[in-house]
Amino acid sequence: MRPYDESPDKPFGPVAAVFFAAGIGALVLGILTTVAEASEDFKSALEWAKSVGSLSGKTLIASAVFLVGWGILYLVLREKDPSPRQVFLWTGILVAIAIVLTFPTFFQIFAPEE
């Protein structure tokens, strides 16, 4: 067993890639939620499964953005060593914005008048 301080340092880039991708995916979900509330046409275009409604399209698109983003960011950041503090800060900001965008109190502001 090797002592802790002798272990080789690994770059933080691959970890940063998945964190950034998660933040971007969450933000896309928030944006899709708000836009779907603002536009009935957009909402019905996201209805890929009748039993689930527009949530099916929103989650599949957000998941695809996460996976594609993760792959691209991994290739870009795999040998880099970004600051974990900055990565966590920006991921937190993206997720916080996403959470606000998915709150009914917020997205109902954009709902069409009935």
N, C-alpha and C positions, 0 to 999 in steps of 0.2 A: 504494500500500500504506500502510495507516494504522499508526502506531505502536501497540504493544500497550496502552499506558495510555490511549489515546483510544477504545478499543472500548467499546461500551455494556455495562453490567453486566446480566446476565440473572439472574432469580431461580433459586434452586436447587430450588424446589419441585417442578417436573416430574421432576428427577433423583431427588429424595428419594422421590417417589411410587413410582417403579419399584424403588428399593432396598427400601423398606418392604414393597411388595407381594411381592417375592422372598422376603424374610424370613418373611412371613406364609404364603406358599405352601409354603415349606420346612417350616415348623412344622406346617402341616396334614398334609403328607405324613408327618411323624414321628408325629403323633397317630394318623392312620389306620393306620399300620404297627403301632403298639403295640396299638391297640384290635382290629385284625384278628387279632393273635396271641392276644389274650385271649378272643375270642368266635368260635367256629366259624361261627355264624349270620351274624355281621357279615362275616367273611372270605368266605363263600360269596356273600353279597349283592354284594360288590365284584368278583366273578368275572364280568366282562362279556365276556371272551374266554377260552375254555377253554385255548387254547394258551399264554396268558400268565398265567392265574390271577388272583389278587386284585390283582396289580400293575397290571392294566389299570384297574380302578376307582380305585385309590389315586392313580395318576398323573393320570388324567383329572380327578378331583375337585380335586386339588391345583393342576393347571394352570388349571382354571376359577376357583378361588379367587384365584390369582395375577392372571388377566386381569381379573376383576371388581374385585378390590381395587385394581389399577393404575388402572382407569378412575375409580373413586370417589375414590381418593387424588389422582389428577391434578386432578380437579375441585376438590377441597378445597385442594390445595397449589399450584395453578398460579401464583398471584400472590404466594405467600409465599416467604420466604427463610430456611428453617430452617438451623441450624448444621450444616454437613457433618460435623463431628466427632460430633455427637449422632446424626445419621442413620446414620453408619457404625457407631457403637457399638451402637445398638439393633438394627440389621440383623445385626451380628455376634452379638449375644446370641440373637436369634431363630434364626439358622442354627446356632449352637452347641447350643442346646436340641434343635433338629431332628435334628442329627447323633447326639446321645445317644439320642434316641428311636428311631432307625433301626438302632442297633447290636444285633445278636442277643443279646449278653450282657445288654443291658438289657431288650429286649422279651420275651425268653424267661422272664423272671421272672413275667410275667403269663399265660403259657401254661397252659391247663388241665392238670391231672394226668392221665396216661394209665394 
